Protein backbone atom coordinates (compact mmCIF):
# COMPACT_ATOMS: atom_id res chain seq x y z
CA UNK A 1 0.00 0.00 0.00
CA UNK A 2 2.94 2.38 0.63
CA UNK A 3 3.98 2.11 -3.02
CA UNK A 4 0.45 3.02 -4.10
CA UNK A 5 0.42 6.00 -1.72
CA UNK A 6 3.78 7.23 -3.04
CA UNK A 7 2.64 6.83 -6.65
CA UNK A 8 -0.55 8.77 -5.88
CA UNK A 9 1.42 11.62 -4.28
CA UNK A 10 3.80 11.77 -7.27
CA UNK A 11 0.86 11.96 -9.70
CA UNK A 12 -0.83 14.72 -7.68
CA UNK A 13 2.37 16.75 -7.22
CA UNK A 14 3.64 16.57 -10.81
CA UNK A 15 0.24 17.42 -12.30
CA UNK A 16 -0.31 20.25 -9.83
CA UNK A 17 3.13 21.77 -10.48
CA UNK A 18 2.93 21.41 -14.26
CA UNK A 19 -0.52 23.00 -14.64
CA UNK A 20 0.55 26.68 -14.10
CA UNK A 21 3.29 26.29 -16.72
CA UNK A 22 0.81 24.72 -19.14
CA UNK A 23 -1.64 27.55 -18.44
CA UNK A 24 0.93 30.20 -19.34
CA UNK A 25 1.95 28.24 -22.43
CA UNK A 26 -1.71 28.02 -23.51
CA UNK A 27 -2.07 31.79 -23.23
CA UNK A 28 1.12 32.34 -25.24
CA UNK A 29 0.06 29.71 -27.77
CA UNK A 30 -3.33 31.36 -28.24
CA UNK A 31 -5.41 28.48 -26.83
CA UNK A 32 -7.83 30.86 -25.12
CA UNK A 33 -11.04 30.64 -27.15
CA UNK A 34 -13.75 33.29 -26.78
CA UNK A 35 -16.79 32.56 -24.67
CA UNK A 36 -19.50 30.73 -26.62
CA UNK A 37 -23.28 30.88 -26.14
CA UNK A 38 -23.36 27.42 -24.54
CA UNK A 39 -20.51 28.17 -22.11
CA UNK A 40 -21.31 28.82 -18.45
CA UNK A 41 -18.21 30.94 -17.73
CA UNK A 42 -18.20 34.65 -18.45
CA UNK A 43 -14.52 35.25 -19.25
CA UNK A 44 -12.14 33.45 -21.65
CA UNK A 45 -10.13 30.73 -19.87
CA UNK A 46 -7.06 28.98 -21.33
CA UNK A 47 -7.31 25.32 -22.29
CA UNK A 48 -4.70 22.61 -22.93
CA UNK A 49 -4.67 21.53 -19.25
CA UNK A 50 -4.65 17.95 -20.51
CA UNK A 51 -0.93 18.37 -21.25
CA UNK A 52 -0.28 18.64 -17.51
CA UNK A 53 -2.47 15.59 -16.92
CA UNK A 54 -0.48 13.58 -19.45
CA UNK A 55 2.81 14.81 -17.93
CA UNK A 56 1.69 13.81 -14.44
CA UNK A 57 0.53 10.41 -15.65
CA UNK A 58 3.74 9.69 -17.56
CA UNK A 59 5.95 10.80 -14.65
CA UNK A 60 4.07 8.71 -12.08
CA UNK A 61 4.04 5.70 -14.41
CA UNK A 62 7.77 5.85 -15.15
CA UNK A 63 8.74 6.47 -11.51
CA UNK A 64 6.52 3.65 -10.24
CA UNK A 65 8.37 1.31 -12.63
CA UNK A 66 11.44 1.85 -10.44
CA UNK A 67 9.74 1.08 -7.12
CA UNK A 68 10.75 -2.31 -5.66
CA UNK A 69 7.30 -3.91 -5.52
CA UNK A 70 5.45 -2.14 -8.33
CA UNK A 71 8.13 -2.74 -10.96
CA UNK A 72 7.11 -6.41 -10.93
CA UNK A 73 3.65 -5.62 -12.28
CA UNK A 74 4.89 -3.82 -15.40
CA UNK A 75 4.25 -5.45 -18.73
CA UNK A 76 6.25 -3.60 -21.39
CA UNK A 77 3.61 -3.65 -24.13
CA UNK A 78 0.85 -2.47 -21.81
CA UNK A 79 2.49 0.59 -20.31
CA UNK A 80 4.09 1.53 -23.62
CA UNK A 81 0.66 1.26 -25.23
CA UNK A 82 -0.76 3.69 -22.68
CA UNK A 83 2.03 6.20 -23.21
CA UNK A 84 1.77 6.04 -27.01
CA UNK A 85 -2.03 6.06 -27.21
CA UNK A 86 -2.20 8.76 -24.54
CA UNK A 87 0.37 10.81 -26.43
CA UNK A 88 -1.61 10.54 -29.66
CA UNK A 89 -4.91 11.50 -28.04
CA UNK A 90 -3.16 14.44 -26.34
CA UNK A 91 -1.83 15.70 -29.67
CA UNK A 92 -5.31 15.40 -31.21
CA UNK A 93 -6.71 17.34 -28.27
CA UNK A 94 -4.10 20.08 -28.65
CA UNK A 95 -5.03 20.55 -32.30
CA UNK A 96 -8.73 20.66 -31.44
CA UNK A 97 -8.31 23.04 -28.50
CA UNK A 98 -6.13 25.44 -30.49
CA UNK A 99 -7.52 25.39 -34.02
CA UNK A 100 -10.67 23.30 -33.81
CA UNK A 101 -11.30 19.95 -35.42
CA UNK A 102 -14.33 18.49 -37.15
CA UNK A 103 -16.17 15.56 -35.57
CA UNK A 104 -15.09 13.03 -38.21
CA UNK A 105 -11.31 13.70 -37.98
CA UNK A 106 -11.59 13.73 -34.19
CA UNK A 107 -13.43 10.40 -34.21
CA UNK A 108 -10.78 8.96 -36.54
CA UNK A 109 -8.07 10.07 -34.11
CA UNK A 110 -9.91 8.45 -31.20
CA UNK A 111 -10.20 5.19 -33.13
CA UNK A 112 -6.48 5.37 -33.98
CA UNK A 113 -5.54 5.82 -30.31
CA UNK A 114 -7.84 2.94 -29.35
CA UNK A 115 -6.24 0.88 -32.11
CA UNK A 116 -2.79 1.43 -30.58
CA UNK A 117 -4.00 0.07 -27.25
CA UNK A 118 -5.67 -2.94 -28.86
CA UNK A 119 -2.74 -3.74 -31.16
CA UNK A 120 -0.38 -3.78 -28.18
CA UNK A 121 -2.51 -6.17 -26.15
CA UNK A 122 -4.94 -3.98 -24.21
CA UNK A 123 -8.17 -5.60 -25.34
CA UNK A 124 -11.04 -7.74 -24.15
CA UNK A 125 -10.64 -11.43 -24.99
CA UNK A 126 -13.66 -12.66 -23.03
CA UNK A 127 -16.70 -11.27 -21.27
CA UNK A 128 -18.10 -12.61 -17.98
CA UNK A 129 -21.56 -14.15 -18.12
CA UNK A 130 -23.55 -15.79 -15.28
CA UNK A 131 -21.86 -19.13 -14.61
CA UNK A 132 -19.64 -19.01 -17.68
CA UNK A 133 -17.45 -16.85 -19.89
CA UNK A 134 -17.95 -15.74 -23.47
CA UNK A 135 -14.81 -16.03 -25.56
CA UNK A 136 -14.62 -13.12 -27.99
CA UNK A 137 -11.65 -14.09 -30.08
CA UNK A 138 -9.07 -11.58 -31.32
CA UNK A 139 -11.18 -9.84 -33.98
CA UNK A 140 -14.47 -9.47 -32.10
CA UNK A 141 -12.56 -8.58 -28.94
CA UNK A 142 -10.66 -5.88 -30.80
CA UNK A 143 -13.87 -4.36 -32.23
CA UNK A 144 -15.65 -4.35 -28.85
CA UNK A 145 -12.57 -2.92 -27.14
CA UNK A 146 -12.25 -0.07 -29.65
CA UNK A 147 -15.98 0.66 -29.37
CA UNK A 148 -15.81 0.71 -25.55
CA UNK A 149 -12.80 3.04 -25.60
CA UNK A 150 -14.35 5.50 -28.07
CA UNK A 151 -17.71 5.60 -26.22
CA UNK A 152 -16.02 6.24 -22.88
CA UNK A 153 -13.78 8.95 -24.36
CA UNK A 154 -16.81 10.82 -25.69
CA UNK A 155 -18.87 10.30 -22.51
CA UNK A 156 -16.11 11.86 -20.40
CA UNK A 157 -15.77 14.63 -23.00
CA UNK A 158 -19.49 15.38 -22.63
CA UNK A 159 -19.06 15.58 -18.85
CA UNK A 160 -16.49 18.36 -19.24
CA UNK A 161 -19.06 21.15 -19.18
CA UNK A 162 -18.55 22.69 -15.73
CA UNK A 163 -15.43 23.60 -13.77
CA UNK A 164 -13.95 20.43 -12.30
CA UNK A 165 -16.79 18.13 -13.37
CA UNK A 166 -14.94 15.68 -15.62
CA UNK A 167 -11.84 15.51 -13.40
CA UNK A 168 -13.94 14.87 -10.29
CA UNK A 169 -16.11 12.16 -11.84
CA UNK A 170 -13.11 10.31 -13.27
CA UNK A 171 -11.29 10.61 -9.91
CA UNK A 172 -14.28 9.02 -8.17
CA UNK A 173 -14.33 6.25 -10.76
CA UNK A 174 -10.59 5.63 -10.35
CA UNK A 175 -10.83 5.48 -6.55
CA UNK A 176 -13.76 3.07 -6.84
CA UNK A 177 -11.77 0.87 -9.22
CA UNK A 178 -8.80 0.87 -6.87
CA UNK A 179 -10.95 -0.04 -3.85
CA UNK A 180 -12.74 -2.72 -5.85
CA UNK A 181 -9.61 -4.41 -7.14
CA UNK A 182 -7.62 -4.13 -3.91
CA UNK A 183 -10.38 -5.62 -1.72
CA UNK A 184 -11.22 -8.29 -4.30
CA UNK A 185 -7.53 -9.20 -4.68
CA UNK A 186 -7.20 -9.65 -0.90
CA UNK A 187 -10.39 -11.73 -0.84
CA UNK A 188 -9.37 -14.05 -3.67
CA UNK A 189 -5.71 -14.25 -2.72
CA UNK A 190 -4.38 -12.32 -5.72
CA UNK A 191 -1.21 -10.25 -5.63
CA UNK A 192 -2.09 -6.87 -4.09
CA UNK A 193 0.45 -5.05 -6.23
CA UNK A 194 -1.20 -5.13 -9.65
CA UNK A 195 -1.14 -3.20 -12.88
CA UNK A 196 -4.86 -2.22 -12.88
CA UNK A 197 -4.71 -0.91 -9.31
CA UNK A 198 -1.55 1.06 -10.11
CA UNK A 199 -3.09 2.73 -13.18
CA UNK A 200 -6.26 3.49 -11.19
CA UNK A 201 -4.37 5.22 -8.38
CA UNK A 202 -2.25 7.21 -10.87
CA UNK A 203 -5.40 8.29 -12.71
CA UNK A 204 -6.99 9.40 -9.43
CA UNK A 205 -3.82 11.33 -8.59
CA UNK A 206 -3.62 13.29 -11.86
CA UNK A 207 -7.32 14.17 -11.57
CA UNK A 208 -6.89 15.51 -8.04
CA UNK A 209 -3.72 17.41 -8.98
CA UNK A 210 -5.48 19.11 -11.88
CA UNK A 211 -8.69 19.64 -9.91
CA UNK A 212 -6.82 21.94 -7.51
CA UNK A 213 -6.55 24.41 -10.44
CA UNK A 214 -9.78 23.48 -12.19
CA UNK A 215 -12.49 23.59 -9.51
CA UNK A 216 -14.79 26.59 -9.63
CA UNK A 217 -13.66 29.23 -10.31
CA UNK A 218 -11.36 27.46 -12.77
CA UNK A 219 -8.06 29.05 -13.76
CA UNK A 220 -7.50 26.59 -16.61
CA UNK A 221 -9.55 24.04 -18.55
CA UNK A 222 -8.38 20.56 -19.48
CA UNK A 223 -10.06 20.93 -22.88
CA UNK A 224 -10.48 17.98 -25.22
CA UNK A 225 -6.79 17.37 -24.61
CA UNK A 226 -7.57 16.25 -21.07
CA UNK A 227 -11.10 14.88 -21.28
CA UNK A 228 -10.27 12.47 -24.10
CA UNK A 229 -7.10 11.35 -22.29
CA UNK A 230 -9.04 10.65 -19.09
CA UNK A 231 -11.60 8.60 -21.02
CA UNK A 232 -8.84 6.59 -22.67
CA UNK A 233 -7.09 5.84 -19.36
CA UNK A 234 -10.35 4.98 -17.62
CA UNK A 235 -11.24 2.42 -20.26
CA UNK A 236 -7.77 0.88 -20.17
CA UNK A 237 -8.36 0.06 -16.49
CA UNK A 238 -11.69 -1.56 -17.38
CA UNK A 239 -10.12 -3.75 -20.02
CA UNK A 240 -7.10 -4.82 -17.96
CA UNK A 241 -9.18 -5.56 -14.83
CA UNK A 242 -11.70 -7.70 -16.72
CA UNK A 243 -9.06 -10.28 -17.50
CA UNK A 244 -8.07 -10.66 -13.85
CA UNK A 245 -11.15 -12.62 -12.76
CA UNK A 246 -12.53 -15.84 -14.14
CA UNK A 247 -16.31 -16.09 -13.95
CA UNK A 248 -16.35 -19.84 -13.32
CA UNK A 249 -13.81 -19.59 -10.51
CA UNK A 250 -15.68 -16.73 -8.90
CA UNK A 251 -18.98 -18.53 -9.18
CA UNK A 252 -17.58 -21.65 -7.55
CA UNK A 253 -15.92 -19.70 -4.74
CA UNK A 254 -19.16 -17.81 -4.25
CA UNK A 255 -20.87 -21.12 -3.39
CA UNK A 256 -18.52 -21.40 -0.43
CA UNK A 257 -19.77 -18.06 0.88
CA UNK A 258 -16.65 -16.04 0.17
CA UNK A 259 -16.98 -12.36 0.73
CA UNK A 260 -17.70 -10.39 -2.40
CA UNK A 261 -18.09 -13.24 -4.87
CA UNK A 262 -21.29 -14.38 -3.16
CA UNK A 263 -23.23 -11.99 -5.36
CA UNK A 264 -21.18 -12.60 -8.49
CA UNK A 265 -20.74 -8.87 -8.99
CA UNK A 266 -17.00 -9.14 -8.47
CA UNK A 267 -16.77 -10.70 -11.93
CA UNK A 268 -19.04 -8.33 -13.79
CA UNK A 269 -18.07 -5.08 -12.07
CA UNK A 270 -15.01 -4.30 -14.25
CA UNK A 271 -17.28 -3.99 -17.28
CA UNK A 272 -20.17 -2.35 -15.45
CA UNK A 273 -18.34 0.07 -13.15
CA UNK A 274 -17.12 2.64 -15.70
CA UNK A 275 -20.55 2.63 -17.32
CA UNK A 276 -22.22 3.02 -13.91
CA UNK A 277 -19.92 5.80 -12.75
CA UNK A 278 -20.38 7.79 -15.95
CA UNK A 279 -24.07 6.85 -16.10
CA UNK A 280 -25.10 10.52 -15.99
CA UNK A 281 -22.66 11.70 -18.70
CA UNK A 282 -23.51 8.59 -20.73
CA UNK A 283 -27.25 9.28 -20.41
CA UNK A 284 -26.51 12.89 -21.32
CA UNK A 285 -24.67 11.67 -24.43
CA UNK A 286 -27.59 9.47 -25.52
CA UNK A 287 -30.20 12.15 -24.81
CA UNK A 288 -28.17 14.74 -26.71
CA UNK A 289 -27.91 12.51 -29.79
CA UNK A 290 -31.66 11.74 -29.69
CA UNK A 291 -32.59 15.38 -29.02
CA UNK A 292 -30.47 16.75 -31.86
CA UNK A 293 -31.52 14.05 -34.31
CA UNK A 294 -35.22 14.65 -33.64
CA UNK A 295 -34.61 18.38 -34.13
CA UNK A 296 -33.06 17.67 -37.54
CA UNK A 297 -29.57 18.66 -36.39
CA UNK A 298 -26.26 16.85 -36.45
CA UNK A 299 -25.69 14.62 -33.36
CA UNK A 300 -22.44 16.56 -32.89
CA UNK A 301 -24.10 20.00 -32.98
CA UNK A 302 -23.51 21.75 -29.62
CA UNK A 303 -26.38 23.05 -27.50
CA UNK A 304 -27.09 24.25 -23.96
CA UNK A 305 -29.43 21.50 -22.79
CA UNK A 306 -27.04 19.13 -21.02
CA UNK A 307 -27.75 17.83 -17.52
CA UNK A 308 -25.37 20.33 -15.91
CA UNK A 309 -27.09 23.17 -17.76
CA UNK A 310 -30.44 21.98 -16.37
CA UNK A 311 -29.03 21.96 -12.82
CA UNK A 312 -27.99 25.58 -13.30
CA UNK A 313 -31.46 26.42 -14.63
CA UNK A 314 -32.98 24.90 -11.48
CA UNK A 315 -31.13 27.56 -9.51
CA UNK A 316 -28.01 25.75 -8.33
CA UNK A 317 -24.73 27.61 -8.23
CA UNK A 318 -21.87 26.45 -10.44
CA UNK A 319 -20.00 24.76 -7.59
CA UNK A 320 -23.12 23.16 -6.09
CA UNK A 321 -24.15 21.68 -9.46
CA UNK A 322 -20.70 20.08 -9.77
CA UNK A 323 -20.84 18.71 -6.21
CA UNK A 324 -24.27 17.19 -6.90
CA UNK A 325 -22.87 15.41 -9.95
CA UNK A 326 -19.98 14.17 -7.78
CA UNK A 327 -22.47 12.89 -5.22
CA UNK A 328 -24.43 10.89 -7.77
CA UNK A 329 -21.27 9.42 -9.27
CA UNK A 330 -20.04 8.42 -5.79
CA UNK A 331 -23.40 6.88 -4.85
CA UNK A 332 -23.45 4.69 -7.95
CA UNK A 333 -19.76 3.76 -7.87
CA UNK A 334 -19.31 2.90 -4.22
CA UNK A 335 -22.71 1.22 -3.91
CA UNK A 336 -21.69 -1.07 -6.78
CA UNK A 337 -18.29 -1.77 -5.22
CA UNK A 338 -19.83 -2.42 -1.80
CA UNK A 339 -22.36 -4.87 -3.24
CA UNK A 340 -19.51 -6.71 -4.95
CA UNK A 341 -17.14 -7.03 -2.01
CA UNK A 342 -19.37 -7.09 1.09
CA UNK A 343 -22.00 -9.66 1.93
CA UNK A 344 -24.56 -7.20 3.35
CA UNK A 345 -26.82 -6.34 0.40
CA UNK A 346 -29.84 -5.21 2.45
CA UNK A 347 -27.81 -2.77 4.53
CA UNK A 348 -25.95 -1.44 1.49
CA UNK A 349 -29.13 -0.91 -0.52
CA UNK A 350 -30.85 0.75 2.45
CA UNK A 351 -28.00 3.21 3.01
CA UNK A 352 -27.72 3.85 -0.74
CA UNK A 353 -31.46 4.56 -1.01
CA UNK A 354 -31.36 6.99 1.92
CA UNK A 355 -28.37 8.84 0.48
CA UNK A 356 -30.00 8.92 -2.98
CA UNK A 357 -33.19 10.40 -1.48
CA UNK A 358 -31.10 13.08 0.21
CA UNK A 359 -29.43 13.79 -3.15
CA UNK A 360 -32.83 14.16 -4.83
CA UNK A 361 -33.87 16.53 -2.05
CA UNK A 362 -30.75 18.62 -2.62
CA UNK A 363 -31.48 18.82 -6.34
CA UNK A 364 -35.03 20.06 -5.77
CA UNK A 365 -34.05 22.45 -2.97
CA UNK A 366 -33.80 25.63 -5.13
CA UNK A 367 -37.25 24.94 -6.62
CA UNK A 368 -38.73 24.45 -3.13
CA UNK A 369 -37.09 27.67 -1.98
CA UNK A 370 -38.54 29.59 -4.95
CA UNK A 371 -41.98 28.12 -4.27
CA UNK A 372 -41.76 29.11 -0.62
CA UNK A 373 -40.66 32.64 -1.54
CA UNK A 374 -43.62 32.93 -3.96
CA UNK A 375 -46.00 31.75 -1.27
CA UNK A 376 -44.52 34.21 1.20
CA UNK A 377 -44.79 36.97 -1.38
CA UNK A 378 -48.43 36.11 -2.10
CA UNK A 379 -49.15 35.95 1.62
CA UNK A 380 -47.45 39.30 2.14
CA UNK A 381 -49.40 40.82 -0.74
CA UNK A 382 -52.67 39.53 0.73
CA UNK A 383 -51.74 41.00 4.12
CA UNK A 384 -51.01 44.37 2.51
CA UNK A 385 -54.32 44.26 0.64
CA UNK A 386 -56.16 43.35 3.82
CA UNK A 387 -54.49 46.18 5.72
CA UNK A 388 -55.29 48.62 2.90
CA UNK A 389 -58.94 47.52 2.88
CA UNK A 390 -59.14 47.83 6.65
CA UNK A 391 -57.68 51.34 6.51
CA UNK A 392 -60.07 52.29 3.72
CA UNK A 393 -63.00 50.95 5.71
CA UNK A 394 -61.88 52.84 8.81
CA UNK A 395 -61.51 56.05 6.80
CA UNK A 396 -65.04 55.65 5.37
CA UNK A 397 -66.52 55.07 8.79
CA UNK A 398 -64.75 58.18 10.14
CA UNK A 399 -66.11 60.30 7.30
CA UNK A 400 -69.62 58.98 7.87
CA UNK A 401 -69.41 59.78 11.56
CA UNK A 402 -68.27 63.29 10.71
QUIURVEN-V138662 format. One record per helix or strand of 3 or more residues. SS is the DSSP state (A for helix, B for strand). FROM is the first residue (numbers start at 0). TO is the last residue. If there is no record, write none. Layout:
BEGIN
{{SS	FROM	TO} {SS	FROM	TO}}
END
This chain:
BEGIN
{{A	1	28} {A	49	63} {A	69	72} {A	75	98} {A	102	118} {B	125	128} {B	131	134} {A	136	158} {A	164	187} {A	194	213} {A	222	241} {A	246	254} {A	260	262} {A	264	276} {A	278	293} {A	306	313} {A	317	340} {A	344	400}}
END
